């Protein structure tokens, strides 16, 4: 479960959920997770730059690995590059990789509920 990623990494989970929701164009989940991230202390700068995280200097190597993993799992097409998996192993324990993967799978599932059921964004309160 998501709770196994350390509490101090609440922001990492919100970045991951927001990034997957951006890829899937889920307005409701983007609204929710950017608000949750801000309530948890995340900066506007890092949220605004999230869609271009590769070019932005304000993400750690651990966060970069998690964001690349999020994109690969969200856009999965039958393969995840070995190099990406090795990068993940350099920054996360096996349990953390599983936990993070489950968090990515969960937000992708919520995106796939919110989008077709037209859940209106904007009203969520953290």
Beta strands, then each sheet from edge to edge (+ up, - down):
end
